[in-house]
Amino acid sequence: MDPKQGATNVVRTLRERGHQAWLVGGCVRDLVLGRAPVDYDVATDATPEQVMAIFPQTFAVGAQFGVVLVPFEREGGHFNVEVATFRSDVGYSDGRHPDAVVYAQTPQEDVQRRDFTINGLLMDPVGGEVLDYVGGRVDLERGLLRTIGDPERRFAEDKLRMLRAVRFAARFGYRIDEPTFTAIRQLAPQIHRVSQERIRDEIVKMLTEGQARRAFELLDETGLLHEVLPEVERMKGVEQPPQFHPEGDVWIHTLLILEKLQAGGSATLALGALLHDVGKPPTFRVAPDRIRFDGHVEVGERMAEDIGQRLRLSHAEIEQVCALVANHLRFADAPRMKPSTLKRFFRLPKFEEHLELHRMDCLSSHADLSLYEFVQQKLAETPPEEIRPKPLVTGDDLIALGHAPGPAFKPMLRAAEDAQLEGRFATKDEALEFVRREFPAQRNHQ
């Protein structure tokens, strides 16, 4: 069963039991726009207890706020339809959760508490009728992002809505209406009341929904960039040597890269693209010959790690983002690398992300793709078994040759593997002869 069919079944079943039920929110917006919704939400006058009685397999993940999940099976997994009881929220002391939930009787009351007009539409999935009590259809036609009711009140209820406003406006190419924009600029410093996990999720969505450049321009214009990623804001006005970066300063260069990120792409690649030059502002200096950023890669790697930890990225995500920052200049050395060094370069986890970052980096500056093409060709010409061959020399072999286990093993094994990667030997016997020759065993004769 697909998600739309599951949501339609939920609406139909609730109505058969005498309740009002409608599709609501982002799924209706997407259906009106002719897009495929990612998930489906249902609004009803049935209480959570009534919903759970009608659908016994539900998950009451947010029942205290009137929200219940109804699970469905589908090919390759499962999905949930979120069912929320019509409600009016009373106060948001923590800037996220309502202090109290008062159930409402009509969909008109329910949509008044929602964030933006384009997300306040309701739809009958059976007949296709759309209910619009907030002017959402007109705003969709005008390409306008506007809060339902007073913007300051909507943002006071949940500060994250400020970031969501930016994300929706960027994703759909909409303009943020003036009162909504003004409220965001005034309230931007209050975004710190939102958890870093929620901020991270919005930033990652901005970077991976296909309109990353526009999203970050809007973050900057609203003042939110200064609050959530001040390290990126500091890229503005940081000049670069024109012979390598005719496009302009570090901020412009970064925006040009963000423009090339594809919808649905990797979060780590997107974050690596955003942060690859984050070390340039603190290392900027004007040398006698040209502008320089000495050590910006190392500084940037440390900054990327700090940002990743602040945003509560997973350890694996931080590791990959830092690796992208740390290695983004290594492509310049590729034509001069020994075969062993180049093959080890290819071994970097998710090397395809390093390659793609380099391609976007080039296209966003000097537009010379010769290094990219060189590495791509070498990678295509090198069989995987040559990049990661089974080692011909092991620690046991070193012991058998008379070496005592200890710190000296690592450089010996490294040298043997380098020689193997460079094709200096191809058999076990040749490999052992290499070790005997290069590292004569110092046997103790007593």
BELZINOR-V72646 format. One line per field, one symbol per residue. phi: phi as a letter, one per 40 degrees, with the letter a starting at -180 (. if undefined). burial: 1 if it has 24 or more other C-alpha atoms within 12 Angstrom, else 0. Layout:
BEGIN
phi: ???
burial: ???
END
This chain:
BEGIN
phi: .cdccccccccccccccgbcaacagcccdccccgbcccabbbbacccdccccccbcccbccbdcbgbbbbcbcadgiaabbcbbcdabcbgbccgabccabbcbbbcdcccccccbdcbbcbaccccgcbcbbbgcccccccgbbaccgcdccccccaccdcccccccccdcgccccdccccccdccdcccccccccccdcccccdcbcgbcccccccdcccgccdccacccdcccgccbcccbbcchccccdccccdcccccgccccccccccbcbcccdcbcabcdcacbbcgccccccccccccccccfccdcccdcccccccbccccccdccccdcccccdccddfdcccccccccccccbcgcbccdcccccccccccdcccbccdcbbccccccchccdidccdcccccccdccccgcabbccccccdcdccbdccccbb
burial: 01110111111111100011111111111111000000111111111101110110011100001111111100000011111111111000001100001011011111111111111111111000011111111011000111110011111111111111111111111111100110111011011111010111111111111111111111110111111110111111011110001011111111111111110011111111111111111111000000001001111111111011001010001111111111111110010000111111110100111111111111111000001101110010000001101011111011001010000010011011111110000000001101100000000000
END
